[in-house]
Every structure is written in C-alpha cells, then in structure tokens.
Amino acid sequence: MTTEDKNWKEIAPAGVCWKPSTKFLTGDWKTFTPVRDLEKCTRCLLCVLFCPDGAIHWKPEKGDIEFDLNFCKGCGICANECPTKAIEMKLV
C-alpha cells in the first residue's frame, strides 16, 4: 500500500482539501479558459491582483504577464475585472 496523497479527484464529495492549490495542479477543473488580446492589453496588472488562484504572473524580464493554465480554474474574474476587456473566456 502506498502513502501517496490523493489528488483532488479522489477526495470524497464535500471533503475538505488539506493542501493549497499551489501544491497540486487544478487547471483541469475549468470549462472556460482565458484568452488575452495583446492589442487591447495595457498590462495594468489588475488581472494579476484579482486572480484568486494566483494563476496570472507578472514576468518583469519579459515586461508582460503570463497565464499558468495548470492552476487556472476558469472562473473569469480576470476577464470581468479587465478595464480594456482584453481577456475573453473561451470554452475549453
């Protein structure tokens, strides 16, 4: 018998997760994925601040943001908060 931790799919319904989402990939939860229009994006970083999963990162070496779809759950908060409507949620 192994003592490996269960992944989120193996947790009982209504079970409480004992780890933060940064400790295991949660990106396969999503039905929608964010798609950014580079022409509209002003890099205001509001999406970085509002993302509840920390799935959007500022990359200073690139001078740009990056979506980590391994952790994005497709909630759409980034698209909703974007002042220039540069992020659109698309079906996966």
Secondary structure, DSSP 8 states (H G I E B T S, - for coil): -------GGGS-TT----S-GGGS--GGG-SEEEEE-TTT-----HHHHH-TT--EEEETTTTEEEE-TTT-----HHHHH-TT--EEEEE-
